[in-house]
Amino acid sequence: MVKIEFPSKVSQFLQKYIKSVWHLELILFLESNTKPMTSREIANTLYLSPDAIENALSKFEKNGILKSIDNGAKSYIYGPKDSDLDDAIKQTARAYAERRVAIINQIFASPLQSFSDAFRLSEEKENQ
């Protein structure tokens, strides 16, 4: 299998923030939506569990990807903490639109690579 290289911002964003494809879909949905939405509205739109959505939204808010607004009900809107994070998300969105399968493979490969690296470090320590 040929490994496709992405810009470093894309790879770093995926590795640091994205644990599943639906996490990426959630961020990209909010990035393309201009109005604040509650977790229930988002869950209904994306056909996902409200509890899972709420947990992910809270995590992404803490990581500075989203902002919350309390206008009677807590709503979320896309709002990266800085321009570098915004640029990484926009580059990731473009890469996902152009090479969806490759991005999905990268998402699934990250946990496997970490698992593999853990064994490699153990082997290196044993050989020293």
Disulfide bonds with the S-S distance in Angstrom:
none
